[in-house]
Amino acid sequence: MRLEPRKYRIYLDTSVIGCLFDDDRPQEQEITHRLWAEMLSGIFDVHISSVALRELNKCHEPKRSALFERAAQLHAVLLDETAETFTLAKEYVRSGVLSSKNFDDCLHIACAVVARCDFLLSWNFRHLVNVTTADSVRIVNSVKRYPEIRIISPAMLIRWEED
C-alpha cells in the first residue's frame, strides 16, 4: 500500500517567487521551477501575502510584470496583513526571533502562522530557513497558542523522482 501525503497548505515568501528569474542561482532556480510545476498541478494549497506582493512591487520592469504574471498562475489564497498578524510579528521582534529591521520577515511568518499553513517556503537562509529562527518561532507560537509551522526551503518539499 502506498500512502499519499495530504494536501499541504504552503506559504511562499518573496524569495521563492523572485527565484523564478534569478539566473545567478541556477540550482535554486531549477528547484523553484520544479516546485512551480507541482503547485500548478494542484497538489498544494498555496498562500501568498500582501507582504510578498508589496516586496515584488519593488522590482524593476520587465521583471516585476513577469513575477506578478507567474504568481497569478497559482490562484493562491491572498493573505492580507491584519491586526492579528501585526501583533504576532511584533511579538517575534520583542522575543528576539528577528530584529525590527527584519519586520517584513516576521510578517511573512505571522501571515503563514495565522493562516494555519503547514510550511513557510523560503530561500532566505539568513533570516528564515535556519534552526535558530525555527526554534524561536516554535517557542513564541507555543506560548501564544499558535500552531507550529515548518520553515523550509523549496528543495525540501518537491517530490524527487527515484533513479
trRosetta pair geometry for C-beta under 8 A, 3 or more apart (Angstrom, degrees):
i j d omega theta_ij theta_ji phi_ij phi_ji
5 8 7.1 -13 142 -33 119 100
7 43 6.5 -152 -123 178 82 48
7 44 6.5 164 -171 -117 77 29
7 45 5.9 81 144 -22 106 92
8 44 5.5 -28 71 -126 82 88
8 45 7.1 -144 105 31 38 80
8 118 4.6 -96 -157 52 93 143
8 119 6.1 22 166 7 132 112
8 157 7.6 -122 72 -148 157 118
9 44 7.5 133 -112 -175 18 81
9 45 4.5 -28 -107 74 67 113
9 47 6.5 30 178 -14 89 120
9 115 7.2 -154 158 129 133 98
9 116 6.5 41 80 109 160 73
9 117 4.5 -133 121 -128 100 58
9 118 5.1 123 53 -2 74 86
9 119 7.6 164 89 28 54 69
10 39 7.8 -103 64 -104 135 109
10 44 4.9 -14 13 -177 119 134
10 45 7.0 148 19 74 66 56
10 46 5.8 -22 70 -111 92 58
10 47 6.7 -176 92 26 42 82
10 117 6.2 85 -132 -166 13 114
10 118 6.7 -42 -75 58 58 88
10 119 4.8 -16 -117 69 81 101
10 120 7.8 151 -164 -97 64 21
10 121 5.8 23 -177 -15 113 115
10 157 7.0 75 -108 -154 143 162
11 47 4.6 -36 -100 78 71 105
11 48 7.4 145 -156 -86 64 34
11 49 7.3 20 -159 -25 110 99
11 79 7.7 -19 -125 5 110 145
11 108 7.3 147 141 179 127 82
11 111 6.8 149 -148 103 142 94
11 112 3.6 -111 8 -107 166 108
11 115 6.9 125 -79 65 120 133
11 117 4.3 12 -28 -161 105 177
11 119 6.9 -165 27 99 73 54
11 120 4.7 -24 69 -112 112 67
11 121 6.7 176 81 19 53 73
12 16 4.5 -109 -158 67 96 137
12 17 5.9 94 147 -43 127 92
12 46 6.6 7 -14 -165 113 99
12 47 7.3 171 13 80 72 51
12 48 5.4 -23 58 -92 100 86
12 52 6.7 69 103 -120 80 165
12 76 7.3 -79 23 -119 118 158
12 121 5.5 -22 -106 64 58 107
13 16 6.0 106 59 3 60 98
13 17 8.0 -133 106 5 36 91
13 52 6.1 -166 -159 -93 39 112
13 105 7.8 24 -143 -127 144 68
13 108 4.7 29 -109 -155 109 146
13 120 6.5 47 -35 177 105 96
13 121 6.8 -156 12 86 80 55
13 122 4.4 15 35 -97 131 97
13 124 6.6 -60 99 6 148 121
13 128 6.8 -155 -5 -58 166 174
14 17 5.9 -63 -154 42 40 106
14 18 5.7 35 155 -18 75 115
14 51 7.7 -104 -41 122 108 81
14 52 4.6 -178 -69 -138 76 78
14 55 4.2 -51 -94 93 155 139
14 56 6.1 -161 -135 -54 101 78
14 108 7.7 -104 -4 -93 85 134
15 18 5.7 -58 -138 44 29 112
15 19 6.2 42 159 -36 63 104
15 122 5.3 67 52 -160 124 72
15 123 4.0 -140 143 46 123 90
15 124 4.9 179 -24 -39 156 88
16 19 5.9 -50 -152 20 27 116
16 32 6.1 169 -165 -126 68 110
16 35 7.4 -73 -166 95 115 149
16 121 5.2 51 -72 116 149 106
16 122 6.4 -99 -39 -108 97 34
16 123 6.2 149 -75 -14 56 95
16 154 5.9 124 -126 -53 110 124
17 20 6.3 -33 -180 -5 42 113
17 48 7.5 56 -54 -122 136 129
17 52 6.6 102 9 177 139 121
17 56 6.3 -38 103 -88 139 126
17 67 5.7 84 151 -164 106 103
17 70 7.0 155 -158 93 88 114
17 71 5.5 10 -136 -80 133 106
18 21 7.0 -77 -175 47 49 85
18 22 6.1 57 137 -45 79 115
18 56 7.1 -158 -69 -105 90 83
18 59 7.4 179 -116 -75 102 135
18 67 6.6 -2 -96 -119 54 136
19 22 4.8 -56 -136 22 47 124
19 25 6.4 -65 -141 80 95 130
19 28 5.3 -92 -157 133 134 106
19 29 5.6 -156 164 -94 85 59
19 32 4.3 168 103 -52 117 161
19 123 5.6 106 -61 -17 138 154
19 154 8.0 -149 64 9 153 144
20 29 7.0 103 -141 -144 18 82
20 32 5.7 -129 -77 128 57 131
20 33 6.9 110 -130 -75 73 74
20 36 6.8 69 -103 -60 111 148
20 66 7.9 -155 104 134 122 103
20 67 6.9 151 53 -111 125 74
20 70 5.6 173 145 126 175 171
21 29 7.9 139 -36 -128 4 117
21 63 5.7 -179 106 -139 156 99
21 66 6.2 84 -63 106 148 133
21 67 6.8 -96 8 -71 129 89
22 25 4.8 7 122 34 116 104
22 28 7.0 -18 82 88 125 113
22 29 5.6 -156 69 -78 77 107
23 26 7.0 16 -166 -75 50 77
23 29 6.9 24 -99 -61 33 164
25 28 4.2 -16 146 42 117 116
25 29 5.6 136 93 -29 76 91
25 123 7.7 87 147 -176 163 150
26 29 5.4 -57 -140 38 30 115
26 30 6.3 33 161 -22 66 103
27 30 5.9 -52 -151 32 29 110
27 31 6.6 26 152 -14 62 106
28 31 5.7 -55 -149 40 34 111
28 32 6.1 37 152 -23 67 107
28 123 5.6 68 -162 -126 139 136
28 154 7.7 103 -160 48 77 117
28 155 7.9 -81 -118 -47 65 109
29 32 5.6 -53 -146 36 30 113
29 33 6.5 32 154 -19 64 103
30 33 5.8 -53 -151 34 31 111
30 34 6.6 31 151 -18 63 103
31 34 5.6 -53 -151 35 34 112
31 35 6.3 35 150 -18 66 105
31 153 7.9 20 128 147 150 104
31 154 5.4 140 136 100 108 111
31 155 5.0 -37 -155 -82 152 80
31 158 6.4 -153 -164 1 82 148
32 35 5.5 -52 -147 37 33 113
32 36 6.2 40 151 -26 65 103
32 123 7.8 -37 -71 -54 119 130
32 154 5.7 87 -93 72 61 167
33 36 5.4 -47 -145 31 33 117
33 37 6.7 37 154 -20 62 99
34 37 5.9 -51 -155 31 33 111
34 38 6.7 30 149 -14 63 105
34 158 5.0 53 116 -147 115 152
35 38 5.6 -59 -154 39 36 111
35 39 6.2 35 151 -20 70 104
35 121 7.6 153 -170 -173 155 159
35 154 4.5 -69 -52 -169 156 122
35 157 6.6 59 -119 83 113 107
35 158 5.1 -101 -79 -75 76 109
36 39 5.6 -52 -147 36 32 111
36 40 6.3 32 154 -19 65 105
36 70 7.3 -38 -142 -178 139 113
36 74 7.9 -96 -147 -79 77 104
37 40 5.8 -54 -147 36 30 111
37 41 6.6 34 151 -24 62 104
38 41 5.6 -52 -152 29 34 114
38 43 5.6 -54 176 42 86 123
38 44 7.0 61 130 -7 95 111
38 158 6.1 -180 -8 -128 151 79
38 159 6.7 142 -105 14 140 98
39 42 7.9 64 170 -59 35 21
39 43 7.5 -98 -101 49 29 78
39 44 5.5 -47 -115 48 72 117
39 46 5.3 55 -156 -67 117 138
39 74 5.6 -20 141 -126 125 104
40 73 6.4 -22 -103 142 108 110
40 74 6.9 -95 -82 -104 65 60
45 77 7.0 16 169 -7 92 122
46 74 5.0 -75 90 170 155 123
46 75 7.7 104 57 78 115 57
46 76 4.1 -78 111 -110 100 95
46 77 7.0 165 92 16 52 75
47 76 5.8 151 -110 -179 16 104
47 77 4.7 -29 -106 66 77 99
47 78 7.9 162 -156 -87 65 14
47 79 5.6 41 -179 -27 109 117
47 111 7.7 -173 143 139 121 102
47 112 6.9 144 92 -112 132 70
47 115 5.6 144 -155 130 164 158
47 117 5.6 -118 37 -84 140 126
48 52 5.1 -95 -171 62 90 143
48 53 6.9 93 142 -45 113 90
48 71 6.3 65 -88 -164 174 116
48 74 7.4 101 -22 80 126 142
48 76 4.5 69 2 113 101 150
48 77 7.5 156 26 75 61 49
48 78 6.1 -28 75 -109 83 60
48 79 7.0 -172 92 19 31 87
49 52 5.2 110 59 4 70 94
49 53 7.3 -132 107 2 45 87
49 78 7.3 110 -125 -168 26 58
49 79 4.2 -44 -101 73 78 100
49 80 7.4 156 -155 -84 78 10
49 81 6.9 78 179 -58 116 74
49 107 7.2 -167 123 140 156 96
49 108 6.6 -168 33 -118 139 58
49 111 4.1 1 -85 170 145 167
49 112 7.8 -93 -38 -49 124 68
50 53 5.3 -52 -145 40 42 113
50 54 6.1 49 153 -25 69 102
50 78 6.8 67 -58 177 75 98
50 79 7.0 -120 -5 92 75 56
50 80 5.3 36 -14 -124 130 52
50 81 5.6 -97 61 -12 119 88
51 54 5.8 -55 -152 34 28 112
51 55 6.5 23 152 -15 63 107
51 81 6.4 97 -52 -64 90 112
51 104 5.7 156 -167 -160 116 88
51 107 4.7 160 -92 115 150 123
51 108 5.7 -136 96 -73 146 69
51 111 6.3 -150 9 -21 125 148
52 55 5.7 -57 -149 39 32 109
52 56 6.2 33 153 -20 67 106
52 108 7.1 83 -58 -108 89 101
53 56 5.6 -51 -144 37 33 112
53 57 6.3 43 153 -30 63 103
53 68 7.8 66 -138 -110 87 94
53 71 7.7 165 -96 134 84 164
53 78 7.7 12 -30 -141 138 110
54 57 5.6 -50 -154 25 30 118
54 58 7.6 37 147 -26 57 96
55 58 5.9 -46 -167 16 40 115
55 104 6.8 116 -68 175 121 147
56 59 5.9 -32 -173 2 52 115
56 64 6.6 128 157 -140 79 76
56 67 5.1 -155 -158 121 118 137
56 68 6.5 140 137 -68 135 79
56 71 7.2 -43 -105 -28 173 152
57 64 6.7 60 -135 -149 33 123
59 63 4.8 -102 161 100 125 108
59 64 4.1 168 85 -78 98 80
59 67 6.1 82 43 11 159 146
60 63 6.0 57 74 36 64 107
60 64 6.4 -148 100 -24 14 106
61 64 5.3 -57 -80 33 57 106
61 65 6.0 40 -129 -9 88 104
62 65 5.5 -52 -167 41 67 111
62 66 6.0 67 138 -23 83 105
63 66 5.6 -62 -149 40 34 112
63 67 6.1 34 156 -21 70 107
64 67 5.9 -57 -149 35 28 110
64 68 6.5 21 157 -13 64 108
65 68 5.9 -57 -146 40 31 108
65 69 6.1 35 154 -23 66 107
66 69 5.6 -53 -147 34 30 114
66 70 6.4 26 156 -16 64 105
67 70 5.9 -56 -148 38 30 107
67 71 6.2 30 154 -18 65 108
68 71 5.6 -53 -142 38 32 112
68 72 6.3 38 156 -25 64 105
69 72 5.9 -55 -151 31 28 113
69 73 7.1 39 149 -30 59 98
70 73 5.7 -43 -161 15 38 118
70 74 7.9 42 148 -24 59 96
71 74 6.1 -50 -171 16 43 114
71 76 7.0 -58 180 15 80 127
72 75 7.7 39 172 -64 48 48
77 115 7.4 154 108 -160 132 138
79 85 7.8 120 154 -74 112 153
79 111 4.7 125 118 -174 140 110
79 112 7.9 -178 31 -71 171 42
79 114 7.8 135 -164 77 130 104
79 115 5.2 -75 -103 -62 137 140
81 85 5.2 -122 -149 77 61 134
81 86 6.4 71 173 -53 102 90
81 107 6.3 -20 -111 -161 115 122
81 111 6.9 -66 -93 -83 63 111
82 85 4.9 97 47 8 72 97
82 86 7.0 -134 95 -1 39 88
82 114 7.2 -153 46 144 120 163
83 86 5.8 -57 -148 39 31 112
83 87 6.2 33 154 -22 65 107
84 87 5.7 -54 -146 35 30 111
84 88 6.4 25 157 -14 64 107
84 110 7.9 178 125 171 69 111
84 114 5.5 125 118 -125 118 141
85 88 5.8 -55 -145 40 33 108
85 89 6.1 35 155 -21 66 107
85 107 6.3 64 153 -149 110 74
85 110 4.2 126 -159 128 74 115
85 111 5.2 31 -135 -77 140 62
85 114 5.3 -98 -81 1 84 151
86 89 5.7 -54 -143 38 29 112
86 90 6.3 31 155 -19 64 106
86 107 7.5 -1 -95 -109 53 97
86 110 7.5 146 -49 124 16 161
87 90 5.8 -55 -150 36 29 111
87 91 6.5 32 150 -22 62 105
88 91 5.4 -51 -150 33 35 115
88 92 6.7 42 149 -23 65 97
88 106 8.0 -173 116 164 71 94
88 109 7.9 -133 129 104 111 88
88 110 3.9 149 90 -131 113 112
88 113 6.5 -147 159 75 155 131
88 114 6.5 -171 11 -55 154 108
88 140 8.0 119 -165 142 81 122
88 144 6.9 145 -119 135 90 163
88 146 7.0 66 -127 -57 134 156
89 92 5.6 -46 -154 28 36 114
89 93 6.8 33 149 -14 64 101
89 103 6.3 74 159 -168 121 78
89 106 3.9 114 -155 127 84 104
89 107 4.6 4 -100 -77 149 57
89 109 7.2 135 -103 62 77 90
89 110 4.2 -85 -56 -17 81 147
90 93 5.6 -53 -153 37 37 111
90 94 6.1 38 150 -20 69 107
90 106 7.7 121 -48 136 24 144
91 94 5.4 -50 -139 39 34 113
91 95 6.0 26 160 -13 66 111
91 140 5.9 142 131 -167 107 124
91 144 6.3 70 146 -67 165 148
92 95 6.0 -63 -143 44 25 104
92 97 3.9 -55 -172 39 85 137
92 98 6.3 15 141 29 108 86
92 106 4.2 179 76 -140 136 113
92 109 6.3 102 -85 75 161 137
92 110 6.9 -127 -13 -56 130 102
92 136 7.6 93 -151 131 82 109
92 137 6.9 2 -120 -104 113 76
92 140 5.9 138 -95 110 64 177
93 96 7.8 46 178 -66 30 22
93 97 7.0 -67 -67 46 27 88
93 98 6.5 -49 -96 77 65 69
93 99 6.8 46 -140 -177 89 21
93 100 5.1 65 -154 -80 138 67
93 103 6.4 -10 -68 -101 135 80
93 106 5.7 -48 -46 -71 87 168
95 136 6.7 155 122 -178 112 101
95 139 7.5 -174 171 96 142 107
95 140 5.0 176 49 -89 169 117
96 136 6.8 -114 95 -146 76 138
97 106 6.6 119 84 -106 122 101
97 109 7.6 -103 141 58 150 167
97 133 6.2 72 -175 -141 87 70
97 136 4.2 163 -111 126 76 129
97 137 5.8 77 -134 -68 135 68
97 140 6.3 -52 -55 -17 127 145
98 101 7.9 -114 154 63 93 70
98 102 4.0 -84 161 81 128 127
98 103 7.8 -175 102 -74 115 31
98 105 5.5 -59 116 84 178 122
98 106 5.5 -150 53 -58 120 97
98 127 5.8 43 -115 -161 131 104
98 133 7.0 22 -58 -117 96 106
99 102 5.5 87 59 16 69 94
100 103 5.5 8 -167 -57 53 103
102 105 4.4 -21 168 29 98 122
102 106 6.5 109 115 -21 79 89
102 127 5.4 -170 -152 -140 148 143
103 106 5.3 -53 -153 37 42 114
103 107 6.3 46 148 -23 70 101
104 107 5.2 -47 -148 34 38 116
104 108 6.7 47 149 -25 64 95
105 108 5.5 -42 -152 26 37 115
105 109 6.8 35 150 -15 63 101
105 124 7.0 -135 -118 121 120 157
105 127 4.8 -61 -141 136 167 139
105 128 5.9 -142 -162 -65 115 100
106 109 5.7 -52 -152 37 36 111
106 110 6.1 34 151 -19 68 108
107 110 5.5 -54 -140 41 33 111
107 111 6.1 37 159 -23 67 104
108 111 6.0 -55 -148 34 26 110
108 112 6.5 20 156 -13 61 109
108 120 6.7 109 143 -159 98 131
108 122 7.5 83 142 -80 149 130
108 128 7.3 -39 88 -100 135 137
109 112 6.0 -64 -153 40 29 108
109 113 6.1 25 155 -18 68 112
109 120 6.3 -38 -110 -76 60 170
109 128 7.3 -172 -65 -126 103 101
109 137 5.9 -120 -167 -121 141 133
109 149 7.2 166 -159 71 80 147
109 151 7.3 -29 -110 -85 100 128
110 113 5.7 -56 -140 39 30 110
110 114 6.0 26 163 -16 67 109
111 114 6.2 -56 -141 39 24 106
111 115 6.2 15 160 -9 61 116
112 115 6.0 -67 -147 45 25 106
112 117 4.3 -67 -168 41 82 133
112 119 8.0 -74 -172 109 133 28
112 120 4.4 49 168 -84 178 105
112 149 5.7 100 121 -147 112 156
113 116 7.6 31 174 -74 33 31
113 117 7.3 -69 -67 38 24 86
113 137 7.7 -152 -71 -177 135 112
113 141 6.2 -136 -145 -108 138 120
113 146 5.1 34 168 165 119 137
113 147 6.8 179 -159 61 77 75
113 149 5.2 -105 -90 -27 79 137
114 146 7.4 -57 -79 -135 52 126
116 147 6.0 59 -128 32 75 143
117 120 6.4 96 101 -66 133 68
117 149 6.2 45 83 -128 83 116
118 149 7.2 152 172 -136 19 68
118 150 6.6 -4 154 29 67 101
119 149 7.0 143 -112 -174 19 82
119 150 5.1 -33 -107 74 73 94
119 151 7.5 143 -163 -96 63 25
119 152 5.7 -43 -154 31 113 109
119 157 6.4 127 145 -87 170 134
120 128 7.0 -109 118 -177 123 126
120 149 5.7 50 -14 154 102 126
120 150 7.4 -173 25 90 69 44
120 151 4.7 -17 65 -110 106 74
120 152 7.5 137 72 24 55 59
121 152 6.3 -30 -107 78 62 74
121 153 7.0 60 -156 -169 75 20
121 154 5.1 63 -169 -75 123 72
121 157 6.4 -63 -97 3 121 146
122 128 4.4 5 83 93 160 146
122 129 5.3 -165 80 -38 99 105
122 151 6.6 -12 24 -172 116 92
122 152 7.8 138 34 80 71 29
122 153 6.9 -72 77 -102 50 53
123 129 7.4 -44 -147 5 13 141
123 153 6.2 66 -101 -134 53 94
123 154 7.1 -24 -64 4 86 102
124 127 5.2 -26 150 49 117 90
124 128 4.4 67 86 22 104 111
124 129 6.3 136 78 6 54 92
125 128 7.4 -72 -94 60 16 69
125 129 4.8 -54 -103 72 56 100
125 130 6.0 91 -175 -56 65 97
125 153 7.5 -6 -75 -74 92 116
126 130 7.6 -15 -171 -25 7 134
127 130 7.8 -176 111 15 8 116
127 133 6.6 92 161 -80 45 149
128 133 5.8 -138 -144 119 26 165
128 151 5.4 -134 167 180 87 133
129 133 7.5 -14 -16 57 7 134
129 151 5.7 -151 -97 138 57 95
129 152 6.4 71 -127 -150 108 17
129 153 5.3 63 -147 -56 161 80
130 133 5.1 85 62 15 83 102
130 134 6.8 -157 91 -7 38 94
131 134 5.6 -60 -142 41 30 112
131 135 6.0 28 162 -18 68 109
132 135 6.1 -57 -146 37 24 107
132 136 6.3 20 157 -15 61 112
133 136 5.8 -62 -146 40 29 110
133 137 6.1 28 158 -19 67 108
133 151 6.5 -60 109 72 113 158
134 137 5.9 -56 -145 37 27 109
134 138 6.3 31 155 -22 62 108
134 150 7.5 16 -138 -145 119 49
134 151 5.2 -148 -92 42 91 109
135 138 5.6 -54 -149 34 31 115
135 139 6.5 30 155 -19 64 104
136 139 5.9 -54 -151 34 31 110
136 140 6.5 27 155 -13 66 106
137 140 5.9 -56 -146 40 32 108
137 141 6.0 30 157 -19 67 111
137 149 6.7 -62 139 56 132 98
137 151 6.8 88 36 -20 157 130
138 141 5.9 -58 -144 39 25 110
138 142 6.2 28 156 -22 62 108
138 148 5.7 18 -124 -127 87 96
139 142 5.8 -56 -148 34 28 112
139 143 6.4 24 157 -15 64 107
140 143 5.9 -58 -148 39 30 108
140 144 6.0 7 161 2 67 116
140 146 7.8 -1 117 39 75 120
141 144 6.1 -68 -138 53 26 97
141 145 7.9 -100 168 70 55 9
141 146 4.0 -89 -152 74 83 99
141 147 6.7 -47 173 81 128 22
141 148 6.1 142 101 -93 146 45
141 149 7.1 170 -79 6 163 87
142 145 7.6 26 -178 -76 27 33
142 146 7.8 -74 -45 52 23 66
142 148 7.6 20 -64 -74 85 86
152 156 4.2 -92 175 61 128 140
152 157 6.3 128 101 -41 131 98
153 156 5.5 105 61 -3 70 99
154 157 5.9 -71 -156 40 45 106
154 158 6.3 41 158 -29 80 103
155 158 6.6 -49 -140 23 30 106
